[in-house]
């Protein structure tokens, strides 16, 4: 399905480009000469705005005495029982001869061609 969509797209692009006659397009551009570029009109300058009035001053707020926060009572620290010690775990040594993995048979259509 995806192959047919991509093939259709490539085929339509190839047909599009093969139908364009490049030489006639280039001849037309050479015979027409350079186009005249229109001049850019002058942009009028804006008048200077009037200066802004000064910002009003922020009134100062009266100072209010804030009462101190109450003390947070300390919680009693519980005594935790001691954890029993666990015995050390040791792994057995690896065997000296590790068996090798079996060979996977090669498929002829996935393997590279033989060298000559």
C-alpha positions in Angstrom: 0.0 0.0 0.0 2.8 2.4 1.0 4.8 1.4 -2.1 1.9 2.2 -4.5 1.5 5.6 -2.9 5.1 6.5 -3.1 5.4 5.1 -6.6 2.4 7.2 -7.7 3.9 10.3 -6.2 7.3 9.7 -7.9 5.6 9.0 -11.2 3.4 12.1 -11.1 6.5 14.3 -10.3 8.4 12.7 -13.2 5.5 13.4 -15.6 5.2 17.0 -14.3 8.9 17.8 -14.9 9.1 16.0 -18.2 6.2 18.1 -19.6 8.0 21.4 -18.9 9.9 22.7 -21.9 12.9 24.4 -20.3 14.3 25.9 -23.5 11.1 27.8 -24.3 10.9 29.1 -20.8 14.5 30.3 -20.9 14.0 31.9 -24.3 11.0 33.8 -23.0 13.0 35.1 -20.1 15.9 36.2 -22.3 13.6 38.0 -24.9 11.5 39.8 -22.3 14.5 41.7 -20.8 14.7 42.7 -17.2 11.5 43.8 -15.5 11.3 47.4 -14.2 11.3 47.5 -10.4 8.7 49.9 -9.0 10.1 52.6 -6.7 9.2 52.4 -3.1 7.0 55.4 -1.9 8.4 57.6 0.9 6.8 56.8 4.2 5.9 60.0 6.1 7.4 60.4 9.5 5.0 60.4 12.5 4.8 63.5 14.7 6.6 63.3 18.1 4.1 62.4 20.9 3.6 64.7 23.8 5.7 63.9 26.9 3.9 61.7 29.5 2.9 63.2 32.8 4.9 61.9 35.8 3.5 58.9 37.7 1.7 59.5 41.0 3.6 58.6 44.1 2.6 55.5 46.0 1.4 56.3 49.5 3.2 54.7 52.4 1.2 52.3 54.5 1.2 52.4 58.3 3.4 50.0 60.1 1.5 47.4 62.0 2.9 45.3 64.8 2.6 41.7 64.0 2.4 39.3 67.0 5.0 36.6 67.1 4.1 33.1 66.0 3.4 30.5 68.7 6.2 28.0 69.3 5.7 24.6 67.7 5.8 21.9 70.3 8.4 19.2 69.7 7.1 15.7 69.2 8.6 12.9 71.3 11.2 10.9 69.4 10.1 7.2 69.2 12.7 4.6 69.9 12.9 2.1 67.1 13.9 -1.5 67.6 17.2 -2.5 66.1 17.2 -4.3 62.8 18.4 -7.9 62.9 21.6 -8.3 60.9 21.3 -10.3 57.7 23.9 -12.9 56.8 26.2 -12.0 53.9 25.1 -13.7 50.6 27.9 -15.1 48.5 27.4 -16.2 44.9 28.9 -19.5 43.6 31.8 -19.1 41.2 31.1 -19.1 37.5 31.9 -22.3 35.6 35.1 -22.3 33.7 33.7 -23.6 30.4 30.7 -21.5 29.4 28.8 -23.2 26.5 28.8 -21.3 23.3 25.5 -20.2 21.6 24.4 -22.3 18.6 25.0 -20.9 15.2 22.1 -19.4 13.3 21.8 -20.7 9.8 22.3 -18.0 7.1 19.5 -17.3 4.7 20.7 -17.0 1.1 18.6 -13.9 0.2 19.9 -12.0 3.3 23.6 -12.9 3.0 25.9 -10.8 0.8 27.0 -12.2 -2.6 30.1 -14.4 -2.6 33.4 -12.6 -3.4 35.2 -13.7 -6.5 
